[in-house]
Amino acid sequence: MVWFDEAVLAGARRDKAAQELEIPLRSLRRWRDEQGTVLEDKRPVATRPEPKNKLSETEREQILATCNDEEYASLPPSQIVPRLADKGVYLASESTMYRVLKAANQQHHRGKSKAPVSRAKPTSYSASAPNQVWCWDISYMPSGIRGLYWYLYAIIDIYSRKLVAWEVHDKECSQLASELVQRALLREQCLFKPLVLHSDNGSPMKGSTLRVKLQEWGVTSSFSRPRVSNDNPYVESLFKTVKYCPHWPTGGFATVGSAREWMLEFTRFYNHEHRHSGIRFVTPAQRHQQQDVVLLEKRKAVYEQAKLDYPQRWAGRATRNWSPIGPVSLNPEREIVQVQAAA
């Protein structure tokens, strides 16, 4: 106010002086009384009305109790909300749960991975239905002996995120990979049908045995750029889900048989229980069997009813988007090749 008065006394126009101070002229006028005396700032002691949609203490306690319940304690709100919706229960939105947990000092970053690096992507393929584009890779599974590993072969459908086939062996081999792919094709009944199989540039993926068999089965091969794991994101994400599972044994697997038993149970959980964030929090099996549309319609109905019961929670905004995910692309930042369904 002193600077403003000095500028005006020096001959400056009031609106120009206010513009230089980056304060509206109406605010400067409001800060003075009729005699020109500067008024006391009453903002720190002002009484502000509470929002109509503010959660009550009881509702906050209910959210915390649900998030800390044994059934949901190891799950983030992004997994808790759709599970509650499946039971016909609405407590709060996902963002509200995160906000309540943060206020209670229960929201902390748990990730160990580094920030992703933006790189150019290779030519992409797009899948509009199951069994059009698969990705596969091999990953280590530690044994009880340092330096000795078992090898997890895994194939994932990018449209449904279903783990369509897997095996655990004591070596990396193109012959074992070709046998796994053949079993997957027979199980999914897509032998000699249009299919893209994407992988990295490892020797088992480019081995002559596998490449000849893929040509024989009518499968199109697709490869990542050398040493760029981001070109095969779906299967890399799957391996992270596998190894960050709370039940992953920190001491490794004593035998290849124990590794297979663990993967058998994990596959059941992942395909039939895990709500996948990339497919609107339905299970991969539900998406693969194209049951997700009906389920998401039920969730939408739950939220529409909740909006009618608690309209102040939304303040005129739309409810959460429960519409099904459409076609899925592999590395979509380049030209996309649409895989045609078999006749």
C-alpha positions in Angstrom: 0.0 0.0 0.0 2.9 2.3 0.7 4.3 1.8 -2.8 0.9 2.4 -4.3 0.4 5.6 -2.4 3.9 6.8 -3.4 3.2 6.1 -7.1 -0.1 7.9 -7.0 1.4 11.0 -5.3 4.2 11.0 -7.9 1.5 11.4 -10.6 0.9 7.8 -11.7 -2.6 6.6 -12.6 -4.2 4.3 -10.0 -5.0 1.5 -12.5 -1.4 1.5 -13.9 0.1 1.5 -10.4 -2.2 -1.4 -9.4 -1.2 -3.2 -12.6 2.5 -2.9 -11.8 1.8 -4.3 -8.3 -0.1 -7.2 -9.9 -3.0 -6.4 -7.5 -6.6 -5.6 -8.8 -7.5 -2.0 -8.2 -10.8 -3.1 -6.6 -8.8 -5.0 -4.0 -6.7 -2.0 -3.2 -9.9 0.1 -2.7 -11.5 -2.6 -0.6 -8.5 -2.6 1.8 -9.3 1.0 2.9 -12.2 2.5 4.8 -14.0 5.7 3.8 -11.3 7.9 5.5 -8.5 6.1 3.5 -7.1 4.2 6.5 -5.7 0.7 5.7 -8.0 -1.9 7.2 -6.7 -4.9 9.2 -6.4 -8.2 7.2 -9.3 -10.4 8.3 -8.6 -13.3 6.1 -6.7 -15.4 8.8 -9.7 -15.2 11.2 -12.5 -15.4 8.6 -15.2 -18.0 9.1 -15.6 -20.0 6.0 -18.6 -22.3 5.4 -17.7 -26.0 5.0 -18.4 -27.6 1.6 -21.7 -29.5 1.4 -20.0 -32.6 0.1 -17.3 -32.7 2.8 -16.9 -36.1 4.3 -18.0 -36.5 7.9 -15.7 -37.9 10.5 -17.7 -41.1 10.5 -17.3 -41.5 6.8 -13.5 -40.9 7.0 -13.2 -43.5 9.7 -15.2 -46.0 7.6 -12.9 -45.4 4.6 -9.8 -46.0 6.8 -11.4 -49.1 8.4 -12.1 -50.5 5.0 -8.7 -49.8 3.6 -7.1 -51.3 6.7 -9.3 -54.4 6.7 -7.5 -57.7 6.3 -9.1 -58.2 2.9 -7.9 -54.9 1.5 -4.8 -54.0 3.6 -2.3 -54.9 0.9 -4.3 -53.3 -2.0 -4.3 -49.6 -3.2 -7.5 -47.7 -3.6 -7.4 -48.3 -7.3 -8.0 -52.0 -6.5 -10.3 -51.5 -3.6 -12.8 -49.3 -5.4 -13.7 -51.8 -8.2 -13.9 -54.7 -5.7 -16.4 -52.7 -3.5 -18.4 -51.9 -6.7 -18.5 -55.6 -7.5 -20.2 -56.1 -4.1 -22.6 -53.2 -4.7 -20.9 -51.0 -2.2 -19.9 -47.3 -2.7 -17.9 -45.5 0.0 -16.0 -42.8 -1.9 -14.2 -42.2 -5.1 -10.7 -43.5 -5.7 -9.2 -40.0 -5.4 -11.0 -39.4 -2.1 -9.7 -42.6 -0.7 -6.1 -41.6 -1.6 -6.7 -38.2 0.0 -8.1 -39.7 3.2 -5.2 -42.1 3.4 -2.7 -39.3 2.8 -4.2 -37.2 5.6 -3.9 -40.2 7.9 -0.2 -40.6 6.9 -1.0 -44.0 5.3 -0.2 -43.1 1.7 3.5 -43.7 0.8 5.3 -44.5 -2.4 6.3 -48.2 -2.5 7.8 -48.5 -6.0 11.4 -49.4 -6.6 11.6 -48.8 -10.3 13.3 -45.8 -11.9 11.4 -43.2 -14.0 10.8 -44.4 -17.5 12.8 -43.0 -20.4 11.0 -41.8 -23.5 12.2 -43.5 -26.6 10.9 -43.9 -30.2 8.8 -47.0 -30.6 8.9 -49.5 -33.5 5.9 -50.2 -35.8 2.9 -51.1 -33.8 0.2 -53.7 -34.0 -3.4 -53.2 -32.8 -5.6 -55.9 -31.3 -9.4 -55.5 -31.2 -10.2 -59.0 -29.8 -8.4 -61.8 -28.0 -5.8 -63.9 -29.7 -4.7 -61.3 -32.2 -1.4 -60.0 -30.7 0.7 -61.9 -28.1 3.9 -60.9 -26.4 6.3 -63.3 -24.8 9.7 -63.2 -23.0 11.9 -65.2 -20.6 12.7 -64.0 -17.1 14.9 -65.2 -14.2 13.4 -67.0 -11.2 16.1 -67.2 -8.4 16.9 -70.6 -6.9 18.3 -71.2 -3.4 21.9 -71.1 -4.8 23.6 -67.9 -5.8 24.1 -67.8 -9.5 21.7 -70.5 -10.3 18.3 -69.5 -11.8 15.2 -71.1 -13.3 13.8 -69.6 -16.4 10.1 -68.5 -16.7 8.7 -68.5 -20.2 5.5 -66.5 -20.4 3.1 -65.5 -23.2 0.5 -62.7 -22.6 -2.4 -61.5 -24.8 -2.2 -57.7 -25.0 -5.9 -57.3 -25.6 -7.0 -59.1 -22.4 -3.7 -59.2 -20.5 -4.4 -62.9 -19.9 -1.4 -65.1 -19.2 -2.2 -67.5 -22.0 0.7 -69.9 -21.4 3.8 -70.3 -19.3 6.5 -72.8 -18.4 9.5 -72.9 -16.0 12.7 -74.7 -17.2 16.3 -74.9 -16.1 17.6 -73.4 -19.4 16.8 -71.0 -22.2 16.1 -72.9 -25.5 14.4 -72.1 -28.8 13.0 -75.7 -28.9 11.3 -75.3 -25.5 9.9 -71.9 -26.6 8.4 -73.4 -29.8 6.7 -76.2 -27.8 5.2 -73.6 -25.4 3.9 -71.5 -28.3 2.4 -74.6 -30.0 0.6 -75.6 -26.8 -0.7 -72.1 -26.4 -2.0 -72.0 -30.0 -3.8 -75.4 -29.5 -5.3 -74.4 -26.1 -6.6 -71.0 -27.5 -7.8 -72.7 -30.7 -6.0 -70.2 -32.9 -3.6 -72.4 -34.9 -3.3 -71.2 -38.5 -5.2 -68.1 -37.7 -3.8 -64.5 -38.1 -1.7 -63.8 -35.0 1.3 -61.6 -34.2 3.9 -62.8 -31.7 6.1 -60.0 -30.3 9.3 -60.6 -28.4 12.7 -59.1 -27.8 15.9 -60.0 -29.7 17.2 -62.8 -27.4 18.7 -65.9 -29.0 15.7 -68.2 -28.0 13.3 -65.7 -29.6 15.3 -65.7 -32.9 16.4 -69.3 -32.9 15.8 -71.1 -36.2 13.6 -73.8 -34.6 11.1 -71.3 -33.3 11.1 -69.1 -36.5 10.5 -72.0 -38.8 7.7 -73.3 -36.6 6.0 -69.8 -36.5 6.1 -69.6 -40.3 4.6 -73.1 -40.4 1.7 -72.1 -38.1 1.0 -68.8 -39.9 2.2 -66.6 -37.0 3.8 -63.2 -37.8 7.0 -62.5 -35.8 7.6 -59.1 -34.3 10.7 -58.0 -32.5 11.8 -55.1 -30.2 14.8 -53.0 -30.8 18.0 -54.4 -29.2 18.3 -53.6 -25.5 15.0 -51.6 -25.4 12.8 -53.4 -22.9 10.1 -50.7 -23.3 9.3 -52.1 -26.8 7.8 -55.2 -25.0 5.9 -53.4 -22.2 3.0 -55.8 -21.6 5.2 -58.8 -20.7 7.7 -56.7 -18.8 4.8 -55.4 -16.7 3.6 -58.9 -16.2 7.1 -59.9 -14.8 7.0 -57.0 -12.4 3.5 -58.1 -11.2 4.9 -61.6 -10.7 8.0 -60.5 -8.8 6.4 -57.8 -6.7 3.7 -60.2 -5.6 3.6 -60.2 -1.7 3.9 -64.0 -1.8 7.0 -64.0 -4.0 9.6 -66.1 -1.9 12.5 -63.8 -1.0 14.8 -66.9 -0.5 14.2 -68.2 -4.1 12.9 -71.5 -5.2 14.7 -74.7 -4.1 13.7 -76.7 -7.1 12.2 -76.1 -10.6 9.2 -78.1 -9.4 8.5 -75.6 -6.5 8.8 -72.7 -9.0 6.2 -74.4 -11.2 3.9 -74.9 -8.3 4.2 -71.3 -7.3 3.5 -70.1 -10.9 0.5 -72.4 -11.1 -1.1 -70.7 -8.1 -0.1 -67.2 -9.3 -1.6 -67.8 -12.8 -4.9 -68.7 -11.2 -4.9 -65.6 -9.1 -3.7 -63.3 -11.9 -6.1 -64.5 -14.6 -9.2 -65.0 -12.4 -8.9 -62.6 -9.3 -6.5 -59.8 -10.2 -8.4 -56.6 -11.3 -6.1 -55.2 -14.0 -5.7 -51.4 -14.1 -5.1 -51.5 -17.8 -8.5 -53.0 -18.7 -10.8 -51.0 -16.4 -10.1 -53.2 -13.4 -11.7 -56.4 -14.6 -9.8 -59.7 -14.5 -7.9 -60.9 -17.6 -10.1 -64.0 -17.8 -13.3 -61.8 -17.9 -11.8 -59.6 -20.6 -10.5 -62.6 -22.6 -14.0 -64.2 -22.5 -15.5 -60.8 -23.3 -17.5 -60.7 -20.1 -16.2 -57.2 -19.2 -19.0 -55.3 -20.9 -21.7 -56.7 -18.7 -19.7 -56.4 -15.6 -18.8 -52.7 -16.3 -22.4 -51.9 -17.0 -23.3 -53.2 -13.5 -20.6 -51.1 -11.9 -21.9 -48.1 -13.9 -25.4 -48.7 -12.5 -24.0 -48.8 -8.9 -22.3 -45.4 -9.4 -25.4 -43.9 -11.0 -27.5 -45.0 -8.1 -24.8 -43.6 -5.7 -25.0 -40.3 -7.5 -28.7 -40.2 -7.0 -28.3 -41.0 -3.3 -25.4 -38.5 -2.8 -25.6 -35.8 -5.5 -23.5 -33.4 -3.5 -20.5 -35.8 -3.9 -20.3 -35.1 -7.6 -21.3 -31.4 -7.8 -22.6 -31.8 -11.3 -19.7 -33.9 -12.6 -20.1 -37.3 -14.3 -19.5 -40.5 -12.4 -16.4 -42.6 -12.8 -15.8 -43.9 -16.3 -16.7 -47.6 -16.4 -16.9 -47.9 -20.2 -15.0 -50.9 -21.7 -11.5 -50.5 -23.1 -11.4 -50.6 -26.9 -8.6 -51.9 -29.2 -5.2 -52.2 -27.6 -2.0 -51.2 -29.4 1.6 -52.4 -29.1 3.9 -49.3 -29.1 1.2 -47.0 -30.7 3.5 -44.1 -31.3 4.4 -45.3 -34.8 2.2 -46.5 -37.7 -0.3 -49.1 -36.5 -0.9 -52.3 -38.3 -4.4 -53.6 -37.6 -4.6 -57.4 -37.2 -7.6 -58.8 -39.0 -9.7 -61.4 -37.3 -9.7 -64.9 -38.9 -12.5 -65.7 -41.3 
